[in-house]
């Protein structure tokens, strides 16, 4: 067993899980903003609802990919 390989697998699994959770949160935010009337815009930069949806889908895709790579490396041993 290589200790560095264990660290790499753990990093892939943790980062994949966090990325997946972030993507789901972004998609939830987009759905909530689409269904409920938006609050008055604050001063500063505002991100369109569609952009939250796109970011969420991309984060979910990357999260699933990282989890796949982590589990594949774990099973390969």
N, C-alpha and C positions, 0 to 999 in steps of 0.2 A: 504494500500500500504506500502511496505517495502522499505525504501530508499536504503538499501544495495542491494536489488534485482534489482533496476533500474541501479545501478552502475555496477552490474555483467552483465546485459543484454547489456549495453552500451559498456563495455569492450569486450564482445564477438563479437559484431557487428563491432567495430572498428578494433580489431585484425584480425577478419576474412577478412575484406575488405583489410587491408594492406597485409596480407598473400597472398590473391588471386592476388593482383596487383604484388607482388613480384614474384609469380609463373609464371604469364603471361610474366613478363619482362625476367625471366630466359629462358622461352621457346622461346621468340623472339630472345634473344641473341644466343641461340643454332641454331635456324633456319637461322639467319643471318650469323653465322660462317660456317654453312654447305653449304650455297649457294654462298657466296662470298669468294674469297681467303683470307686466314688469314694473318694478319700483321705479320711481323717478331716477333718471340717470345722474350719477355723481359727477363732479368735476374730474377731469382727467381722461384717461384712455378707457374706452368701452370696447368690449369684444363682442361681435355679433353672435347671436345664438347658434347660427350654423357653424361658426368656427369652433364652438365648444363641442359640437357633435363630431366634427371632423377630427379634432384633437383626441376626443374620447375613443373613437374607433381606432385611430392610429396607436394609442397607448394600449388598448386591449390587444391589438394584433402583436405589438412588440412584447407585451407581457406573456401572451400565450407562446410566442416563439422562444423567449428566454426560459420559460418553464419546460417546454419541450426539450430544449438543449440540456437543461439541468437534469431532467429525469433520464434522458437518453445517456448522458455521461454516467449517471448513477447506476443504471442497469448494465452498462457496458463492462463494469469492473468485474 
